[in-house]
Amino acid sequence: MAKTAFQEGFLWGSSASAHQMEGAWSAGGKGPSVYDIMPVQEGRSDFSTAIDFYHRYKEDIALFAEMGMKCFRFSISWSRVIPDGEGDVNEQGLDFYENVIDELLSHGIEPMICMYHYDMPLDLQDKYKGWISRKTVDAFETYVQAVVERLGHKVKYWLPFSQQNASAFAGFLAGTAHLDEAAINKQIPQMQHHIHIASSILVKAVKAKYPGAKVGGMIHYIPFYPATCKPEDVLAAQKLTEALHFHTSDVMVHGHYPAGLTAAWEKAKTHPVMEEGDMELLAAHTVDFLAFSYYYTMLVTGDEGVKSSPSCLLQRFSSILKGMEQNPYLETTEWGWTIDPTGLRNAMLSMYSRYRLPLFLAECGIGVKEKLNVGQTVEDDYRIGYLASHIEQARLAVQEDGVDCMGFLSWGPLDMLSSQGQMSKRYGFIYVDRDETNLRDLRRYKKKSFEWYREVIRTNGEHL
């Protein structure tokens, strides 16, 4: 393949979330989050142990360093830092994250902190219905101040939310478990506004103390292809793209709500309540870069686009995942997700053309059912092929399309529970020996892709 075009200092690495890897759900003074009381589906796991990163972080980070990782993006558990979400700070929780950061830095790995990855403190759900209430925003500000004050001098890269465009549509994980779907849908605009305010609060807090730090915004990007060249299909794909992606990223980058979103609010009579100074806060504290996750693309028809479009903000994020036609030109994973490396280039070109801000691919990967072989490894050539083809398309976006890209982070560095408690959906370069119902010994084993990714990083993407 062609010589790399990635800049010097390109941040190769991986991403993970607190609830999917830490375990130790009540250790060290941690309070419960919504994940700790999530109903466990048959054949899946709760998150009480996860993969026990809480106790094994030194071992795991040593493996990350052996692989050559330059950056590790991880989320902080809000309820580990403030057990009830808004009261006293738990110093043991901050101690843990400072120890993780120190361990990363000692191995030359840049930490990237994500402040919120769907694990709402349970008390904030029970008292305030999560992001529906302005009191949750106030609680988030307390949380931000505690984290920035303690950890900010050691962290150069920050994200307020994982997949911010999905956060208000996450239902149970947004802290709205006590409401039915219709009631939640009516509150989506209010939740979105509160999440945007919370995001700007982090930007303001970090920049006030550490102006050289970089704070990004992150969205989940799904390129939508029209199913045909029928004008209605093209329009539906465009409207879904605007509604799902740019109604969020426009606010992050430009500091104001786009016309299409405010028009939808007015039409549906769901305009959020705003406090004095809110719009000034959004305008004054925009992001330095745009991070995104990329996994798959989707086809959409005119009818489906109208039914599924979140532009009216009265439907849940998951609704766009239903009823979409399968693309006959693409293979899929065993979980039904399309494999579309070119879609990544499309996504990067679309975002960079619109915003001219540096991009950061914060999640990309393939989940596969895997088992250790007799050599105590996994011959995961399919993962190597998947990631190599996606990195090559990212290179083309940089070299041929002029996109400014800061880094590439896979999901995740080692196998962990999926967001729905599946251990069988394995993404990592490192195999973790447990399944959904049996913790086994939780030992770590390097897969074939471990050595491959080390060479990719060593050569800055030249050897794929």
C-alpha positions, 0 to 999 in steps of 0.5 A: 500500500502507499506510503503513509500521509499521517502527520508526525505525532499522529495519535494511534491507540484505542478507546474504552468506557468505564462501565464496560471494562472497570468492574469493581462496581461498588469498590472504593466508594463508588455509587451506583449508576444506571448500568448497575441496575440494568436488567440482565437479558438471558445469556448476557452479563451484568457489569459488576466485574466487567473485565476488572480493569479497576484491579488490573490497569497496570497489567493492561496498560503495560500491554498497551505500551507493548503494542506501542499505543500513543493514546488511550481514550477512556471514560470516567465513571461519574458515580465513582467520582461523586457517588450520588452524582451531585454531593461530596467528591469521593477522593478514592475515585479520583485517586484511581483515575489519577493512578491510571493517568500516571501509569499511561504517562509513564509509558508515553501514552496520552490519556484522552478523558471522556466525561460521560459514556451513558453511565448516569449516576442512579440517584440523578435518574431517580431524583431528576429523570437524568438529562431532562432536568437542569439540576443534572446539568448543575450536577455535571458542572460540579463533577467537571470542576472536581475532575478538571481541578484534580486531573487537568494538569495531566490531560491534554485531550478531552471529550465531554460526551461519547457520541453526543448526538445519541446521548439524548436518544439513549432512553434508559441510559440517559436517566429516563427509566421512569418514563414511557417512550412517548413521554421521553420523546417529548423531552428529547429537545430539552435533553439535547439542550441540556447536554449541549450546555453540559458540553460547553461547561466542560470546554469552559472549565478546561480552557479557563485553567489549561488554555493549551488543552484540546477539547473536542466534541464527539458524534456517532457518524453513520453515512446514509446512502439513498437506496436509489437515485429517486429524488425522494430517496436522496432527500431522505438520506440528506435529511437523516444526515443533517438531523442525526449528525449535523444538528449536533455537530453544528452546535459544537462547532458554531455555537448555535442551533441550526435553522433546520433544528429550530424549525423542527422544534417550532413545527412540533411545538417542542422548543426547549426551555432555555435559561438566560445566558445559555446561548452566549455560553454555547457561542463562547465555548466551542470545540477544538476538534471533531471526534467521531465513531464509525462502524457502518453505513445504511441505505434509506428510502424516502418513506423510511427517511420520513418515518425514521428521521429524528429531525422532528425530535419526537422519535428515539435514536434507535428508530433509524436503525429499523427498517433500513434496506441491506446494501447488496454491494457490501458484506456484513459482520455476524452482527449484521453491520455493514463492512464499508471502508469507503464509507469512512472516507465519505464520512471524513470528507463530509465532516471536514468539508463542512467544518474545516476542523481537525478530525479524530476517529475515536472509535472503529472496529469489528466485533467477532465471536472468538475463542483461544486456539491451542496456541493460546492466541486468536488468528484474527486475520479478519480484524487485521483486514477490516482495520487495514482497509479502514485505515487505508481509506483514512489515509486517502482522505488525508492524502487525496482529500486534504482532511486534517486528521489527528488520530485513529483509535480502535474500539477497544484495545482488549475484549470487554463487555458490549453495551448490552452485556455481551462478552461474545462480541469481541473487538480487542487486540487482546483476548480476555478469558471470560464469557457472559456467565463464567468469569474464568480467570480473566487472563489476557492473551495477545491475538495475532492483530496485536503484533500487526497493530504494533507494526502499524503504529511503529511505521505511522500507518505505512505498513498495513 
